[in-house]
Amino acid sequence: MSVDADLLRLLKRLKLGALAPTLPERLTLARAQQLDYAAFLTLLLADEVARRDSVALDRRLQRAGFEDRISLDTVDWGAPIQLDRRRLQALFTLEFLRRKEHVILVGPVGVGKTLFAQCVGAAAVRAGHSVLFVRADALLRDLAQARADHSLAKAFRAYLAPELLILDDFGLHRLSAQQSSDLYDLIIERHRRSSFLITSNRAVDEWLGLWDDPLLGNSALDRLANGAHQLVIEGPSYRAKLAPTGWPDGSSL
């Protein structure tokens, strides 16, 4: 069924042009179900609201900076990892965000810490919260560059703004004096105002040794780790399951 050209022009004028592809289908449905004008208009506007909500959600997920688009439903629970699934599921209530509490996921390389962190982050975005995912070393480099560019205040605002800041792979390297100070300032400013979710290969009791200044480290960890929800994930690397088993030509590795 064709759509009247004048109607298409009006839709575009009202910035409703995205309705055009499904309009013939909706007209057919309206006639088949004998919808009155109000019901037909409601149907069209519901389509447009759903489309705009989907576009807005996609933009928020993109702005969050996730490396992967994934949800807990797609997790392979056949992987040989050990964790408290009840405590993991509790994170998805997002109650910790409402309370402005912090979450720490620790465990060896490859057991899914980043994956679970992104799942929680995506759930928070879908619930309407602002989220930013960033590697810890990338955040520290960004702050160092901002200091050199005389834009440190702006950079700090960007990391203070999200309701949930996911700091991935914390503790790969010992912090320099400036990095210790920067991270301390960020923790102090966000504490009790918004939440961290931090993943690390190191147990929390090893974190103090990462700070250049133990005094700053003790103060930061007192706020960040002592009252945080901690989840330990153990097991062999999940990534080993994803490794290629042969060359593209079919020969074995």
DOZALUM-258836 format. One line per field, with one value per residue: x, y, z of N, C-alpha, C in turn; chain; residue number from 1; residue in three letters. Coordinates in steps of 0.02 Angstrom, whole numbers, plus 50000, padded with zeros to 5 digits. Layout:
n_x	(X ...)
n_y	(Y ...)
n_z	(Z ...)
ca_x	(X ...)
ca_y	(Y ...)
ca_z	(Z ...)
c_x	(X ...)
c_y	(Y ...)
c_z	(Z ...)
tormar	(A ...)
titi	(NUM ...)
mitor	(ALA ...)
REM end
This chain:
n_x	(50043 50032 50093 50023 50094 50087 50061 50181 50268 50221 50246 50386 50409 50368 50464 50445 50478 50532 50427 50379 50427 50359 50228 50136 50113 50054 49938 49870 49850 49768 49652 49615 49586 49492 49518 49484 49508 49579 49636 49719 49806 49865 49933 50029 50101 50150 50237 50334 50379 50436 50538 50617 50654 50733 50838 50890 50933 51031 51124 51161 51220 51327 51396 51438 51551 51579 51671 51615 51450 51345 51245 51189 51117 51180 51293 51411 51381 51438 51572 51720 51718 51719 51606 51504 51350 51230 51265 51315 51198 51128 51189 51131 51011 51039 51040 51151 51190 51088 51114 51235 51353 51503 51577 51679 51765 51864 51997 52090 52173 52065 51945 51822 51792 51789 51689 51575 51570 51538 51413 51339 51354 51287 51158 51132 51134 51021 50926 50921 51027 51179 51332 51505 51632 51800 51971 52087 52221 52207 52126 52213 52315 52242 52212 52341 52378 52283 52326 52444 52389 52324 52192 52138 52036 51920 51933 51925 51794 51726 51748 51691 51558 51475 51351 51390 51552 51653 51797 51916 52029 52115 52268 52371 52495 52615 52574 52625 52688 52610 52502 52451 52406 52310 52216 52177 52115 52006 51936 51903 51818 51713 51663 51526 51446 51430 51451 51584 51636 51751 51872 51997 52152 52219 52209 52116 52187 52314 52318 52359 52498 52516 52509 52603 52617 52589 52503 52406 52357 52302 52200 52121 52084 52015 51896 51856 51869 51843 51707 51648 51553 51614 51666 51732 51806 51850 51955 52008 52070 51942 51958 52037 51953 51910 52013 52090 52087 52152 52240 52184 52183 52147 52242 52324 52370)
n_y	(49940 50108 50266 50424 50562 50693 50670 50610 50718 50803 50726 50725 50860 50878 50810 50673 50579 50452 50367 50331 50210 50104 50140 50097 49963 49985 50054 49954 49864 49943 49954 49820 49789 49879 50003 50153 50332 50390 50279 50232 50340 50337 50215 50244 50349 50281 50193 50285 50341 50226 50203 50319 50307 50192 50237 50337 50260 50183 50283 50322 50206 50200 50317 50279 50204 50067 49917 49805 49757 49684 49572 49500 49389 49331 49273 49142 49017 48897 48906 48870 48944 49013 49094 49195 49183 49231 49351 49418 49431 49515 49637 49681 49732 49861 49930 49971 50082 50173 50194 50252 50177 50075 49953 49810 49703 49564 49455 49327 49348 49352 49292 49349 49472 49602 49581 49555 49677 49765 49715 49748 49886 49913 49875 49974 50088 50060 50074 50207 50275 50373 50321 50280 50192 50149 50111 50092 50134 50213 50317 50378 50419 50510 50609 50652 50705 50805 50889 50935 51004 51105 51083 51017 51033 51022 50891 50820 50849 50776 50646 50649 50667 50552 50440 50312 50257 50153 50077 49996 49857 49897 49926 49869 49926 50005 50158 50321 50468 50578 50514 50444 50552 50607 50503 50487 50612 50599 50491 50542 50649 50584 50497 50447 50526 50473 50318 50196 50062 49942 49842 49718 49630 49609 49567 49658 49686 49705 49827 49944 49948 49995 50131 50281 50363 50309 50368 50439 50328 50248 50333 50345 50210 50182 50247 50195 50051 49984 49982 49931 49831 49677 49560 49407 49322 49169 49048 48966 49053 49124 49167 49075 48982 49047 49053 49032 48875 48831 48873 48996 48927 48801 48716 48646 48730)
n_z	(50000 49952 50014 50037 49954 50002 50137 50175 50160 50260 50373 50373 50387 50517 50580 50587 50499 50512 50531 50410 50340 50405 50395 50288 50329 50454 50416 50346 50453 50534 50457 50446 50579 50605 50669 50757 50726 50834 50897 50795 50781 50907 50898 50797 50859 50971 50910 50866 50986 51044 50952 50965 51099 51090 51008 51090 51200 51138 51108 51238 51284 51197 51232 51357 51338 51332 51298 51245 51193 51296 51392 51548 51516 51410 51455 51467 51565 51576 51585 51678 51810 51976 52079 52187 52142 52189 52253 52144 52064 52148 52127 52012 52048 52067 52184 52254 52183 52208 52341 52333 52343 52329 52215 52201 52097 52098 52045 51954 51793 51652 51698 51684 51743 51684 51591 51674 51741 51638 51604 51720 51711 51588 51624 51716 51634 51554 51650 51664 51720 51723 51654 51647 51569 51589 51563 51695 51677 51564 51611 51703 51616 51541 51635 51663 51538 51529 51630 51573 51467 51528 51562 51668 51763 51687 51639 51760 51796 51700 51743 51867 51844 51801 51868 51892 51888 51802 51834 51756 51766 51870 51958 51885 51875 51982 52062 52015 52103 52062 52001 52110 52187 52100 52086 52217 52240 52152 52206 52333 52297 52233 52328 52423 52346 52221 52129 52119 52015 52019 51939 51965 51955 52069 52242 52365 52481 52433 52376 52442 52434 52306 52303 52295 52403 52559 52654 52579 52511 52615 52660 52544 52520 52636 52615 52491 52481 52603 52641 52530 52411 52385 52266 52233 52100 52037 51952 51796 51650 51555 51428 51365 51309 51199 51112 50950 50864 50755 50600 50478 50356 50388 50440 50585 50738)
ca_x	(50000 50072 50078 50012 50154 50076 50068 50253 50299 50201 50283 50455 50408 50360 50519 50417 50490 50550 50366 50361 50438 50310 50161 50091 50095 50008 49874 49838 49828 49712 49592 49596 49559 49442 49537 49461 49563 49619 49675 49770 49856 49901 49978 50085 50143 50185 50294 50385 50408 50480 50598 50659 50683 50786 50894 50920 50969 51092 51171 51187 51265 51387 51433 51466 51618 51590 51708 51569 51380 51331 51202 51201 51083 51224 51353 51419 51389 51475 51643 51739 51735 51682 51587 51441 51302 51179 51290 51317 51130 51107 51215 51086 50956 51065 51029 51214 51191 51043 51146 51300 51405 51552 51581 51746 51769 51934 52010 52145 52161 52024 51889 51759 51779 51770 51624 51522 51567 51502 51344 51309 51351 51234 51094 51123 51115 50952 50883 50920 51084 51237 51385 51565 51679 51866 52027 52120 52281 52185 52103 52272 52347 52200 52222 52408 52376 52243 52369 52490 52350 52291 52120 52128 51970 51870 51940 51898 51720 51701 51750 51648 51488 51433 51328 51432 51615 51682 51870 51934 52099 52154 52322 52420 52560 52619 52557 52675 52666 52556 52445 52423 52369 52251 52166 52152 52067 51946 51900 51875 51764 51656 51639 51460 51409 51417 51480 51636 51640 51822 51896 52069 52183 52251 52166 52112 52239 52376 52311 52395 52566 52518 52512 52669 52613 52544 52452 52352 52329 52260 52141 52080 52056 51967 51833 51838 51867 51822 51635 51623 51529 51670 51649 51792 51794 51908 51952 52054 52051 51887 51979 52068 51901 51898 52073 52082 52115 52187 52252 52128 52182 52125 52296 52326 52419)
ca_y	(50000 50168 50319 50487 50604 50751 50646 50601 50784 50828 50688 50749 50928 50871 50766 50607 50540 50383 50327 50315 50140 50057 50167 50053 49906 50009 50069 49889 49838 49984 49936 49751 49787 49932 50051 50222 50378 50399 50217 50230 50391 50311 50163 50277 50385 50231 50171 50337 50344 50167 50212 50370 50278 50146 50277 50370 50209 50165 50338 50321 50148 50219 50366 50246 50182 49995 49882 49756 49762 49617 49570 49441 49333 49301 49245 49069 48992 48834 48919 48844 48997 49009 49158 49194 49209 49269 49418 49449 49450 49571 49699 49702 49772 49929 49961 50005 50148 50217 50210 50282 50132 50053 49881 49789 49635 49545 49387 49323 49370 49313 49256 49382 49532 49657 49563 49566 49749 49796 49694 49790 49953 49916 49874 50041 50134 50045 50098 50280 50305 50391 50273 50286 50136 50171 50075 50133 50167 50265 50373 50413 50454 50566 50663 50680 50747 50865 50934 50967 51048 51154 51069 50966 51042 50995 50818 50795 50854 50721 50585 50658 50674 50491 50408 50252 50258 50086 50082 49927 49836 49938 49892 49836 49958 50048 50227 50373 50517 50618 50470 50432 50612 50615 50452 50505 50668 50574 50450 50586 50689 50542 50457 50466 50565 50429 50251 50163 49989 49932 49773 49714 49564 49606 49569 49725 49697 49722 49892 49997 49950 50027 50204 50309 50391 50266 50407 50447 50262 50229 50376 50327 50143 50184 50268 50158 49978 49954 49971 49914 49763 49643 49495 49372 49275 49125 48998 48976 49107 49111 49183 49017 48949 49086 49053 48993 48807 48816 48929 49006 48879 48736 48678 48652 48778)
ca_z	(50000 49947 50061 50003 49954 50047 50205 50187 50169 50326 50424 50373 50414 50590 50603 50599 50438 50527 50530 50341 50319 50434 50388 50250 50371 50506 50383 50334 50517 50558 50419 50463 50646 50608 50721 50746 50714 50894 50908 50744 50798 50965 50872 50763 50907 51012 50869 50864 51053 51052 50910 50996 51160 51070 50984 51148 51238 51101 51117 51306 51288 51161 51272 51415 51320 51341 51246 51216 51210 51321 51451 51589 51484 51359 51487 51463 51633 51574 51597 51745 51858 52039 52109 52222 52093 52225 52263 52078 52045 52190 52097 51957 52075 52066 52249 52273 52151 52246 52405 52317 52368 52279 52201 52180 52070 52096 52023 51906 51723 51607 51728 51668 51783 51640 51562 51723 51754 51583 51611 51771 51683 51538 51660 51745 51579 51535 51704 51662 51755 51682 51666 51606 51575 51568 51591 51746 51650 51518 51651 51730 51560 51522 51684 51653 51478 51544 51668 51526 51424 51571 51559 51719 51794 51640 51639 51823 51793 51659 51783 51925 51824 51796 51930 51900 51852 51802 51826 51738 51769 51918 51993 51842 51887 52041 52046 52029 52152 52034 51991 52176 52206 52056 52102 52284 52232 52119 52255 52385 52269 52214 52385 52450 52296 52164 52140 52080 52007 52002 51929 51977 51962 52135 52300 52393 52531 52398 52344 52478 52408 52241 52311 52308 52470 52599 52688 52530 52498 52672 52661 52486 52529 52690 52585 52432 52484 52666 52643 52463 52396 52352 52237 52209 52045 52032 51900 51739 51603 51509 51360 51334 51270 51138 51071 50889 50867 50693 50555 50432 50301 50412 50472 50657 50764)
c_x	(50045 50048 50073 50074 50146 50085 50142 50287 50282 50239 50355 50459 50404 50414 50494 50428 50507 50488 50351 50371 50385 50238 50114 50067 50045 49940 49835 49810 49767 49648 49568 49562 49507 49455 49507 49521 49608 49663 49732 49826 49897 49952 50039 50131 50180 50245 50351 50419 50456 50544 50644 50692 50741 50848 50929 50960 51034 51145 51202 51236 51331 51429 51466 51535 51631 51629 51664 51498 51357 51285 51214 51169 51129 51287 51353 51432 51422 51549 51661 51763 51693 51669 51520 51388 51246 51202 51296 51248 51106 51132 51167 51022 50974 51052 51093 51219 51147 51075 51215 51357 51449 51552 51652 51742 51843 51940 52065 52124 52113 51964 51822 51743 51755 51701 51568 51515 51527 51428 51307 51302 51295 51165 51080 51103 51042 50902 50884 50977 51140 51296 51444 51611 51747 51918 52064 52181 52262 52161 52163 52310 52308 52209 52291 52411 52337 52283 52416 52454 52315 52215 52101 52059 51915 51873 51912 51822 51691 51700 51708 51574 51448 51412 51368 51494 51646 51756 51897 52010 52141 52210 52372 52490 52557 52608 52615 52647 52607 52493 52411 52380 52305 52197 52136 52099 52002 51904 51867 51814 51702 51625 51576 51420 51389 51459 51537 51618 51710 51836 51972 52091 52214 52197 52170 52168 52308 52375 52352 52466 52572 52527 52584 52672 52565 52489 52392 52317 52282 52195 52093 52046 52006 51898 51810 51824 51834 51748 51605 51595 51585 51648 51713 51772 51857 51898 52003 52027 51996 51909 52012 52018 51891 51958 52062 52117 52151 52197 52192 52125 52163 52178 52296 52380 52480)
c_y	(50062 50220 50384 50532 50664 50731 50637 50667 50813 50791 50712 50819 50927 50827 50698 50561 50468 50338 50300 50242 50091 50081 50123 49993 49926 50026 50005 49860 49877 49966 49866 49748 49842 49981 50119 50268 50385 50338 50212 50280 50368 50258 50194 50312 50338 50203 50221 50345 50286 50175 50263 50345 50232 50183 50310 50320 50190 50220 50336 50262 50164 50268 50334 50217 50108 49966 49832 49773 49693 49624 49504 49379 49297 49270 49169 49042 48923 48843 48899 48899 48988 49080 49149 49225 49248 49342 49455 49473 49510 49638 49726 49733 49846 49967 49998 50074 50197 50240 50244 50243 50108 49977 49865 49716 49617 49471 49386 49345 49323 49278 49292 49444 49590 49644 49578 49641 49784 49776 49737 49862 49962 49915 49942 50092 50123 50069 50174 50314 50323 50348 50289 50227 50159 50126 50121 50169 50222 50327 50413 50450 50516 50625 50694 50725 50811 50915 50972 51017 51104 51146 51018 50972 51012 50919 50788 50796 50796 50656 50589 50653 50608 50466 50345 50259 50188 50094 50011 49916 49882 49895 49856 49862 49997 50121 50273 50421 50557 50576 50455 50491 50620 50565 50465 50560 50644 50533 50493 50624 50647 50506 50489 50511 50522 50366 50236 50090 49976 49858 49773 49642 49555 49605 49638 49738 49711 49794 49947 50004 49982 50102 50226 50336 50348 50305 50419 50381 50240 50269 50357 50259 50140 50203 50220 50084 49950 49940 49950 49843 49729 49575 49465 49321 49233 49075 49011 49029 49084 49123 49124 48979 48982 49085 49011 48925 48788 48878 48936 48956 48809 48695 48691 48702 48742)
c_z	(50000 49997 50023 50010 50000 50120 50222 50199 50238 50381 50429 50403 50490 50621 50625 50539 50451 50529 50461 50323 50345 50425 50346 50291 50424 50477 50370 50398 50542 50522 50437 50531 50658 50665 50706 50741 50775 50907 50857 50759 50858 50944 50840 50813 50954 50975 50872 50933 51065 51012 50942 51060 51144 51047 51043 51191 51203 51109 51187 51315 51253 51201 51333 51401 51330 51283 51210 51237 51232 51381 51487 51556 51434 51389 51482 51533 51635 51585 51668 51792 51920 52064 52144 52177 52127 52235 52196 52056 52085 52161 52045 51983 52074 52131 52272 52242 52189 52311 52396 52349 52311 52273 52177 52157 52064 52075 51972 51836 51688 51636 51718 51708 51740 51609 51612 51739 51700 51583 51662 51744 51632 51571 51691 51692 51560 51588 51709 51697 51705 51703 51621 51622 51549 51600 51640 51717 51601 51555 51678 51676 51540 51571 51678 51593 51490 51585 51622 51481 51463 51568 51613 51751 51751 51640 51703 51823 51754 51697 51847 51907 51825 51865 51944 51856 51859 51785 51817 51743 51813 51948 51950 51855 51952 52020 52060 52081 52126 52024 52058 52198 52166 52076 52172 52278 52202 52167 52308 52359 52254 52275 52415 52404 52237 52174 52093 52071 51980 51993 51937 51979 52031 52189 52332 52444 52500 52373 52377 52450 52340 52246 52325 52379 52511 52635 52641 52517 52553 52672 52604 52497 52586 52664 52531 52445 52547 52670 52577 52460 52357 52329 52209 52156 52036 51976 51845 51693 51556 51437 51325 51290 51202 51091 51008 50895 50804 50652 50508 50375 50323 50445 50546 50678 50790)
tormar	(A A A A A A A A A A A A A A A A A A A A A A A A A A A A A A A A A A A A A A A A A A A A A A A A A A A A A A A A A A A A A A A A A A A A A A A A A A A A A A A A A A A A A A A A A A A A A A A A A A A A A A A A A A A A A A A A A A A A A A A A A A A A A A A A A A A A A A A A A A A A A A A A A A A A A A A A A A A A A A A A A A A A A A A A A A A A A A A A A A A A A A A A A A A A A A A A A A A A A A A A A A A A A A A A A A A A A A A A A A A A A A A A A A A A A A A A A A A A A A A A A A A A A A A A A A A A A)
titi	(1 2 3 4 5 6 7 8 9 10 11 12 13 14 15 16 17 18 19 20 21 22 23 24 25 26 27 28 29 30 31 32 33 34 35 36 37 38 39 40 41 42 43 44 45 46 47 48 49 50 51 52 53 54 55 56 57 58 59 60 61 62 63 64 65 66 67 68 69 70 71 72 73 74 75 76 77 78 79 80 81 82 83 84 85 86 87 88 89 90 91 92 93 94 95 96 97 98 99 100 101 102 103 104 105 106 107 108 109 110 111 112 113 114 115 116 117 118 119 120 121 122 123 124 125 126 127 128 129 130 131 132 133 134 135 136 137 138 139 140 141 142 143 144 145 146 147 148 149 150 151 152 153 154 155 156 157 158 159 160 161 162 163 164 165 166 167 168 169 170 171 172 173 174 175 176 177 178 179 180 181 182 183 184 185 186 187 188 189 190 191 192 193 194 195 196 197 198 199 200 201 202 203 204 205 206 207 208 209 210 211 212 213 214 215 216 217 218 219 220 221 222 223 224 225 226 227 228 229 230 231 232 233 234 235 236 237 238 239 240 241 242 243 244 245 246 247 248 249 250 251 252 253)
mitor	(MET SER VAL ASP ALA ASP LEU LEU ARG LEU LEU LYS ARG LEU LYS LEU GLY ALA LEU ALA PRO THR LEU PRO GLU ARG LEU THR LEU ALA ARG ALA GLN GLN LEU ASP TYR ALA ALA PHE LEU THR LEU LEU LEU ALA ASP GLU VAL ALA ARG ARG ASP SER VAL ALA LEU ASP ARG ARG LEU GLN ARG ALA GLY PHE GLU ASP ARG ILE SER LEU ASP THR VAL ASP TRP GLY ALA PRO ILE GLN LEU ASP ARG ARG ARG LEU GLN ALA LEU PHE THR LEU GLU PHE LEU ARG ARG LYS GLU HIS VAL ILE LEU VAL GLY PRO VAL GLY VAL GLY LYS THR LEU PHE ALA GLN CYS VAL GLY ALA ALA ALA VAL ARG ALA GLY HIS SER VAL LEU PHE VAL ARG ALA ASP ALA LEU LEU ARG ASP LEU ALA GLN ALA ARG ALA ASP HIS SER LEU ALA LYS ALA PHE ARG ALA TYR LEU ALA PRO GLU LEU LEU ILE LEU ASP ASP PHE GLY LEU HIS ARG LEU SER ALA GLN GLN SER SER ASP LEU TYR ASP LEU ILE ILE GLU ARG HIS ARG ARG SER SER PHE LEU ILE THR SER ASN ARG ALA VAL ASP GLU TRP LEU GLY LEU TRP ASP ASP PRO LEU LEU GLY ASN SER ALA LEU ASP ARG LEU ALA ASN GLY ALA HIS GLN LEU VAL ILE GLU GLY PRO SER TYR ARG ALA LYS LEU ALA PRO THR GLY TRP PRO ASP GLY SER SER LEU)
REM end
